Amino acid sequence: MPNIKIFSGSSHQDLSQKIADRLGLELGKVVTKKFSNQETCVEIGESVRGEDVYIVQSGCGEINDNLMELLIMINACKIASASRVTAVIPCFPYARQDKKDKSRAPISAKLVANMLSVAGADHIITMDLHASQIQGFFDIPVDNLYAEPAVLKWIRENISEWRNCTIVSPDAGGAKRVTSIADRLNVDFALIHKERKKANEVDRMVLVGDVKDRVAILVDDMADTCGTICHAADKLLSAGATRVYAILTHGIFSGPAISRINNACFEAAQGNDCFLGGKSLILHPLLQDCVAWILLCGHSFPFGLTFSHLAPPLARCPGRKC
């Protein structure tokens, strides 16, 4: 595969390596370091002149540092005469700040889009954007890949009663996502309306739909402190659900998330590996033909929390010049 070079930022080098392995390429040489005043320094260790460059950097861990590192890497490649620079951002940073929901609130996702464009990015590849409207913040091509095929595969292979299940969105914003999955499975869907006192703190939840005597499968794009997803699980059980599963695209797991999941009533949870959440998680890949399921060890979860390996779809996108 000539004229393609893949560079990894420091946010998720394991995922970058899997993408490169999938394409049969080696990761490009890059050195990232910080000066004593915490300024980020990036040195591209090989020529990129005339090359099609892909930079893999997820919005996880130290988000601000990783975002700045990505911008510097894009600019460094651009001024080194790369023919095209594509930013592969599995978890888009500041995606939840996508609208002006109160007076004097910033639209930070738009600001990030502007920064990426000004840095020199020609193309963005991301995964399950929190709001699809973020694609419109860019004047350059954006590919928003979906985890839905992996979700459908996991449900059919791991939930024996999936034909008698209800797909549930923990908020109104995810209604389109769950209806699409429910239609593909030919099952019912429901959603939970939530009201917040403040950010990351849910005040009240109202279930819209029927889960009585059914398996409930919660599907969401993001789990941060896991307050929403755990409260939703309790709400579903109190409404008569026999079992509750959770499927999450971006498992951020910040603050009390781990302890909340440990104490929650989930039968199982499933996520993907484009976000490690900054935790000391030990991931053991079980590589399969299309999707590799990764068993999460290192935490004493009372259920099987698995991670879906998204290197194959991310690798296929640059390979087909999407």
C-alpha positions in Angstrom: 0.0 0.0 0.0 2.3 2.8 -1.3 2.2 6.5 -0.3 0.4 5.9 3.1 2.1 6.6 6.4 0.4 6.2 9.8 1.6 8.1 12.8 0.3 7.6 16.4 -0.2 10.2 19.0 0.3 9.3 22.6 -3.4 8.8 23.5 -3.8 5.2 22.4 -0.8 3.7 20.8 -2.1 0.2 21.1 -5.1 0.9 18.8 -2.7 2.7 16.3 -0.5 -0.4 16.2 -3.5 -2.7 15.5 -4.7 -0.4 12.7 -1.2 -0.5 11.2 -1.0 -4.3 11.6 -4.4 -4.6 9.9 -3.1 -2.6 6.9 0.3 -4.5 6.9 2.2 -1.2 7.5 4.6 0.0 10.2 3.9 3.0 12.3 5.8 6.1 11.3 8.5 7.4 13.5 7.5 10.3 15.8 8.8 11.6 19.1 6.5 13.6 21.4 7.9 15.2 24.6 7.2 18.1 26.9 9.5 21.0 27.8 9.9 21.9 31.5 7.1 24.5 31.1 4.8 21.7 29.9 4.8 22.9 26.2 4.3 20.0 23.8 7.1 19.2 21.3 6.6 16.9 18.3 9.3 15.6 16.0 8.4 13.7 12.9 11.2 11.2 12.4 10.9 10.5 8.7 10.0 12.2 5.4 6.4 12.7 4.6 6.9 14.7 1.4 4.1 13.8 -1.1 2.7 11.1 1.2 -0.9 10.4 2.3 -0.5 10.8 6.1 -2.9 9.4 8.8 -2.5 10.5 12.4 -4.3 8.4 15.0 -5.2 10.3 18.2 -8.2 9.7 20.4 -9.8 12.2 22.7 -9.0 10.3 25.9 -6.8 10.6 28.9 -5.3 14.1 29.1 -7.7 15.5 26.5 -6.3 19.0 26.3 -2.7 17.8 25.9 -3.7 15.1 23.4 -5.7 17.6 21.3 -2.7 20.1 21.3 -0.4 17.2 20.3 -2.7 16.2 17.4 -2.8 19.8 16.1 1.0 20.1 16.2 1.4 16.8 14.5 -1.0 17.8 11.7 0.7 21.1 11.2 4.2 19.5 11.3 3.2 17.0 8.5 1.5 19.7 6.5 4.4 22.1 6.4 6.7 19.1 5.7 4.8 18.9 2.3 2.6 15.9 3.0 0.1 15.6 0.1 -2.9 14.9 2.4 -3.2 14.7 6.2 -6.1 12.7 7.7 -6.8 12.9 11.5 -8.2 9.6 12.8 -10.0 10.6 16.0 -12.1 7.6 17.3 -13.5 9.7 20.3 -14.0 13.3 19.2 -12.9 15.7 22.0 -15.5 18.2 23.4 -18.3 16.4 21.4 -20.8 17.0 24.2 -20.4 20.8 23.8 -22.1 20.8 20.4 -24.8 23.5 21.0 -25.6 26.6 22.9 -27.9 25.2 25.6 -27.8 28.2 27.9 -26.8 31.9 27.8 -23.1 32.6 27.2 -22.4 28.8 26.7 -19.6 28.1 24.2 -19.9 25.7 21.2 -16.6 24.0 21.9 -17.0 21.2 19.4 -17.2 23.9 16.6 -14.0 25.5 18.0 -12.2 22.1 17.9 -13.4 21.7 14.3 -12.0 25.1 13.4 -8.7 24.3 15.1 -8.3 21.0 13.2 -9.0 22.8 9.9 -6.6 25.6 10.6 -3.9 23.2 11.7 -4.0 21.7 8.2 -6.2 18.6 8.4 -7.7 17.6 5.0 -10.0 14.8 6.2 -11.4 13.6 9.6 -12.3 10.0 10.5 -14.2 9.6 13.7 -16.5 7.1 15.5 -20.0 7.5 16.7 -20.1 11.2 17.1 -22.1 12.4 20.1 -24.2 14.6 17.8 -24.2 14.0 14.0 -24.4 17.8 13.5 -20.7 18.1 14.4 -20.0 16.9 10.8 -21.5 20.2 9.6 -18.9 22.2 11.7 -16.3 21.2 9.2 -15.6 22.5 5.7 -13.5 19.4 5.0 -14.7 15.8 4.5 -15.7 14.0 7.7 -16.3 10.2 7.9 -18.4 9.3 11.0 -18.0 5.5 11.3 -20.7 3.6 13.3 -20.3 0.8 15.9 -23.8 -0.6 14.9 -22.5 -3.6 13.0 -20.3 -4.7 16.0 -23.3 -4.0 18.3 -25.6 -6.2 16.3 -23.0 -9.0 16.1 -22.4 -8.9 19.8 -26.2 -9.0 20.6 -26.9 -12.0 18.4 -23.9 -13.9 19.6 -24.0 -13.2 23.3 -27.7 -12.7 24.3 -29.7 -15.9 23.7 -33.1 -14.1 24.3 -32.3 -11.2 22.0 -35.6 -11.9 20.0 -37.5 -11.0 23.2 -35.6 -7.9 24.1 -36.1 -4.1 24.1 -33.4 -1.8 22.9 -33.3 1.2 25.2 -31.7 4.7 24.9 -30.8 6.3 28.3 -31.6 9.7 26.8 -33.7 11.2 24.1 -30.7 12.2 22.1 -29.9 8.5 21.4 -33.4 7.7 20.0 -32.3 7.5 16.4 -29.4 5.1 17.3 -31.6 2.6 19.2 -34.4 2.7 16.6 -31.9 1.8 13.9 -30.6 -1.2 16.0 -34.2 -2.2 16.9 -35.3 -2.2 13.3 -32.3 -4.3 12.3 -33.2 -6.9 15.0 -37.0 -6.5 14.5 -37.6 -5.8 18.2 -39.2 -3.0 20.2 -37.4 0.1 21.5 -37.8 2.4 24.4 -36.1 5.6 25.7 -35.5 7.2 29.1 -36.1 10.9 29.5 -33.7 12.4 32.0 -33.5 15.7 33.8 -30.1 17.0 35.2 -29.5 19.2 38.2 -26.0 19.9 36.7 -23.4 18.3 34.5 -22.8 14.6 35.3 -25.6 14.5 37.8 -29.1 13.1 36.9 -32.1 14.3 38.9 -35.0 12.4 37.5 -35.7 9.6 34.9 -39.0 8.7 33.1 -39.2 5.5 31.0 -41.1 5.8 27.7 -41.9 2.3 26.5 -42.4 -1.2 27.8 -39.7 -3.6 29.2 -41.9 -5.8 31.4 -40.7 -9.4 31.3 -38.2 -8.6 28.6 -34.4 -8.3 28.4 -33.4 -4.6 28.3 -30.4 -3.6 26.3 -29.1 -0.1 27.0 -27.2 1.4 24.0 -25.3 4.7 24.3 -22.5 6.4 22.6 -20.6 7.5 25.7 -20.3 6.6 29.4 -18.4 9.1 31.5 -19.1 8.9 35.2 -21.7 6.2 34.4 -24.4 7.9 36.6 -26.9 7.9 33.7 -26.3 4.3 32.6 -26.5 2.9 36.2 -29.6 4.9 37.1 -31.2 3.8 33.8 -30.4 0.1 34.7 -32.2 0.5 38.1 -35.1 2.2 36.4 -35.5 -0.7 33.9 -35.4 -3.4 36.6 -38.0 -1.5 38.6 -40.1 -1.4 35.4 -40.1 -5.2 35.2 -37.1 -6.0 33.0 -35.7 -9.5 33.5 -32.1 -8.6 32.8 -30.2 -5.5 31.8 -27.2 -5.2 29.4 -25.3 -2.1 28.5 -23.5 -1.4 25.2 -21.3 1.7 25.0 -19.2 3.0 22.2 -16.9 5.2 24.2 -16.2 4.1 27.8 -14.6 7.1 29.4 -15.0 5.8 33.0 -13.9 8.9 34.8 -14.4 9.7 38.5 -16.6 7.2 40.4 -17.5 5.2 37.2 -15.7 2.0 38.0 -17.2 1.7 41.5 -20.7 2.5 40.1 -20.4 -0.2 37.5 -19.2 -2.7 40.1 -22.2 -2.0 42.2 -24.7 -1.8 39.3 -27.2 -4.5 38.3 -25.9 -5.2 34.8 -25.9 -8.7 33.5 -23.1 -7.7 31.1 -21.6 -4.6 29.5 -19.8 -4.2 26.2 -17.8 -1.3 24.8 -15.0 -0.6 22.3 -11.3 0.0 22.7 -11.0 3.5 21.2 -11.1 5.0 24.7 -9.2 3.6 27.6 -10.4 6.2 30.0 -7.0 6.8 31.6 -7.4 3.7 33.8 -4.9 1.0 34.4 -6.8 -1.6 32.4 -5.1 -4.8 31.2 -6.5 -5.7 27.8 -6.1 -9.2 26.3 -7.0 -9.3 22.6 -8.7 -12.3 21.1 -8.3 -11.6 17.4 -11.0 -12.9 15.1 -11.7 -12.5 11.4 -13.6 -9.2 11.5 -14.0 -8.1 15.1 -11.7 -9.0 18.0 -13.4 -9.2 21.4 -11.2 -8.1 24.2 -11.7 -9.3 27.7 -11.2 -6.7 30.3 -9.1 -7.9 33.3 -7.6 -5.9 36.2 -10.9 -4.9 37.8 -13.2 -7.2 39.7 -16.4 -6.7 37.7 -19.2 -8.9 38.8 -20.1 -9.4 35.1 -18.2 -9.9 31.9 -17.2 -6.4 30.6 -15.9 -6.9 27.1 -14.4 -4.4 24.7 -14.9 -4.6 20.9 -11.8 -4.1 18.9 -12.4 -1.3 16.3 -9.1 -1.4 14.5 -10.5 -3.3 11.5 -13.2 -0.7 10.5 -10.8 2.1 11.2 -8.2 0.4 9.1 -10.6 -0.3 6.2 -11.6 3.4 5.9 -8.1 4.8 4.9 -7.5 1.6 2.8 -10.4 2.4 0.6 -9.7 6.1 0.3 -13.0 7.1 1.9 
